[in-house]
Amino acid sequence: MLTYRVIELSTVTEETIQDTLNELTAQGWNYDGMQFAMRDASRRPAMAFLLFTRDEPGESDPS
């Protein structure tokens, strides 16, 4: 069964993104993508959402 995980970063820096990617991939999560929420008056993102997936043992889909 495919499991998703979304991590919200309210402090968006190179270090926070890098630390989160390294931590979760070390836990077996696969990086799937990143989305940014922007502020109107700034070029810097207000938030970042990092998306991860991994296969978890579970019930099989009967279809």
N, C-alpha and C positions, 0 to 999 in steps of 0.2 A: 504494500500500500504506500503510495507516495504521500509524504507529509510535507507541509509548507511551514516556513517560519518567516515572520516579518519582524525586523528590528528597526525601531524608530530612533534616529539620532537627532537630538535637539541642538547639539553642538557639532557643527559640520566643519571639520578640519581634516587635513591629510592624515593626521595621527589617529583621530577617532575612527575614521573609515578603515584605515589600515589595521588598527588594533582589533576592530570588530571582525573584519574579514579573516585575519589570522586566527583569532580565538574560535570562531564558529567552524571554519574549515578543519581545524585541528580536532574538533568534536565530531567530525564526520558529516557535516552539512556541506552541500554543494552550492556554490554561489550561482544565483539565477538572474540577478539584475539589481539595478539601483534606480530610484526615482527621487527627484528633488522637488521640494516645495519652495518657491521663490517669494521674496518680499517685493512689493511694488517699487520701493525707493532704493533698492540695493541690487547689486549684481551677485552678491553672496547669498547662497541658499539659506533659508530659515531652518529647514529640516531636511533630513535624508531618510529614505526608507530602503533598507537593504533586504533583498529577497533571497531566501535559501530553500532548498529542497533536500530530501533524502528518502530512501526507501526504508520503510519500517516493516517488520514482520507483522502480519495481521490477517484478517479474513480475506479470502480471495473473492473477487467479483464473480458472481455466478453467471453473468451473461456471456 
